[in-house]
Amino acid sequence: MDVRILFTSFLLVLTHMRIVLAPMEGLADVHLRRLITAQGGFDWTVSEFVRVVDRLYPDKVLYGMCPELKNGGRTDSGTPMRVQLLGSDTEAMAANAVRAVELGSYGIDINFGCPSRTVNRRHGGAIMLCAPDSVYRVVSAVRAALPANVVVSAKMRLGFDDTLLMLENAAAIEAAGATELTVHARTRRQGYAPPAHWHELARIREHIRIPLIANGDICSVEDYHRCVAAAGTVDVMLGRGAVRMPSLARQIRDNCALESPWASIEPLLGDFWRQIGPGLPPRDRIGRIRQWVNYLRQRHPEAEVLWQIIRQEADIQRLDAVF
Ligand SMILES: Cc1cc2nc3c(=O)[nH]c(=O)nc-3n(C[C@H](O)[C@H](O)[C@H](O)COP(=O)(O)O)c2cc1C
């Protein structure tokens, strides 16, 4: 470990870090959010994005995408859940934000990072980073519609094609009254290709006064320390790393690089399989369990063995026997 990393570790003892479970549409649904936050270490989690077009959704849509709203806005382990909204219609964004908070959301997060072409074509997600004034308008509208004590956060990438407007976007988000900013350390053009450019976050950190939450490729305790040293913030959001290693937030908090044994992860798969059963058609249920095992096998050799058993299995009874 180099001196910078050691110094950062020392600072961590003095500073309270915040660790957030990332929004991951089609992956971190209510069931995975429940199982992962139950492993401990997370301060809050963010819902999959709710795409706002031009109107206020009926409550059943928000309840459907964010069932934690029926549980006081928390996962079963008590971790607060923040609804994430995506869209550029200021009135509709504000109206849905107000309703989500009335229903119990722990603040509102606004998505300026989604790379989907369909979403971007409709002026939502990362494309908005090409126009900092529209970023400002959306955050302002949501901020103005909510009581001052309610958190309004935003999540952005470094930019769309490049980082030229990165500081302007971060400043617009701050000026519009957001209380914190999460940045996925890649442009939209960079997609998910490694590496994440944590050093760019340090430039943002120097440019704004609101807390900055670093995100992208933090998959181990060592990654955490390297990211903190590069980005200059102790607050992080964990996405795929926590899907592969559900105890990652706790490990970071305990500063303990010792990996959780497979025996502590395997029962979570059984839980997940049973939980998703009632709500999904068999094909989708099988798709979801395969999806998680596929992530887990990137980290655990035991999951690779399991993957070979289930990858072509389409019989629910046989899968019941496996899980
Ligand atoms: C399957 C998937 C779905 C995602 N959905 C969302 C989303 O709904 N909202 C959002 O802001 N980011 C979303 N992201 C981006 C993540 O929140 C995060 O920024 C990204 O995965 C990088 O962090 P990581 O390397 O820790 O996973 C998604 C990522 C993945 C892999």
PDBQT file of the ligand as one rigid body, heavy atoms in Angstrom, charges set to zero:
ROOT
HETATM    1  C1  LIG A 401     -27.958  -3.201 -15.152  1.00  0.00    +0.000 C 
HETATM    2  C2  LIG A 401     -27.715  -1.767 -14.779  1.00  0.00    +0.000 A 
HETATM    3  C3  LIG A 401     -28.782  -0.894 -14.631  1.00  0.00    +0.000 A 
HETATM    4  C4  LIG A 401     -28.557   0.447 -14.265  1.00  0.00    +0.000 A 
HETATM    5  N1  LIG A 401     -29.631   1.266 -14.041  1.00  0.00    +0.000 NA
HETATM    6  C5  LIG A 401     -29.432   2.528 -13.572  1.00  0.00    +0.000 A 
HETATM    7  C6  LIG A 401     -30.524   3.362 -13.188  1.00  0.00    +0.000 A 
HETATM    8  O1  LIG A 401     -31.695   2.950 -13.220  1.00  0.00    +0.000 OA
HETATM    9  N2  LIG A 401     -30.251   4.619 -12.781  1.00  0.00    +0.000 N 
HETATM   10  C7  LIG A 401     -28.967   5.092 -12.695  1.00  0.00    +0.000 A 
HETATM   11  O2  LIG A 401     -28.762   6.251 -12.307  1.00  0.00    +0.000 OA
HETATM   12  N3  LIG A 401     -27.911   4.321 -13.007  1.00  0.00    +0.000 NA
HETATM   13  C8  LIG A 401     -28.115   3.050 -13.424  1.00  0.00    +0.000 A 
HETATM   14  N4  LIG A 401     -27.044   2.247 -13.694  1.00  0.00    +0.000 N 
HETATM   15  C9  LIG A 401     -25.675   2.748 -13.452  1.00  0.00    +0.000 C 
HETATM   16  C10 LIG A 401     -25.206   2.380 -12.027  1.00  0.00    +0.000 C 
HETATM   17  O3  LIG A 401     -25.987   3.017 -11.053  1.00  0.00    +0.000 OA
HETATM   18  C11 LIG A 401     -23.749   2.760 -11.824  1.00  0.00    +0.000 C 
HETATM   19  O4  LIG A 401     -23.618   4.134 -12.057  1.00  0.00    +0.000 OA
HETATM   20  C12 LIG A 401     -22.804   1.994 -12.764  1.00  0.00    +0.000 C 
HETATM   21  O5  LIG A 401     -23.135   0.629 -12.802  1.00  0.00    +0.000 OA
HETATM   22  C13 LIG A 401     -21.342   2.146 -12.350  1.00  0.00    +0.000 C 
HETATM   23  O6  LIG A 401     -21.158   1.714 -11.023  1.00  0.00    +0.000 OA
HETATM   24  P1  LIG A 401     -20.583   0.234 -10.669  1.00  0.00    +0.000 P 
HETATM   25  O7  LIG A 401     -19.311   0.054 -11.436  1.00  0.00    +0.000 OA
HETATM   26  O8  LIG A 401     -20.391   0.276  -9.175  1.00  0.00    +0.000 OA
HETATM   27  O9  LIG A 401     -21.611  -0.751 -11.115  1.00  0.00    +0.000 OA
HETATM   28  C14 LIG A 401     -27.236   0.924 -14.068  1.00  0.00    +0.000 A 
HETATM   29  C15 LIG A 401     -26.165   0.031 -14.236  1.00  0.00    +0.000 A 
HETATM   30  C16 LIG A 401     -26.390  -1.287 -14.576  1.00  0.00    +0.000 A 
HETATM   31  C17 LIG A 401     -25.205  -2.216 -14.722  1.00  0.00    +0.000 C 
ENDROOT
TORSDOF 0
